[in-house]
């Protein structure tokens, strides 16, 4: 996990070295009940409602921030969000 302050915002990133997320599935990640159907071979099935990232996005955006993900299949993912420093 990393933190960085720039201008009037603070950004946080969390990186893993997991299986990664295919480009075609990225748009589903922050949607309500957005679960990925085609889990890569070797990945364990994960239980959940598909609401965690949706709720996180709503909270971050209502706070004036941004949330995003970068991922490459076979190399892992980096989830990031930034918030304006005025709300901290």
Secondary structure, DSSP 8 states (H G I E B T S, - for coil): -EEEEETTEEEEEEE--SS---GGGGGGTTSTT---SS--TT-------S-HHHHHHHHHHHTT-EEEEEEETTTEEEEEEEEEGGG-
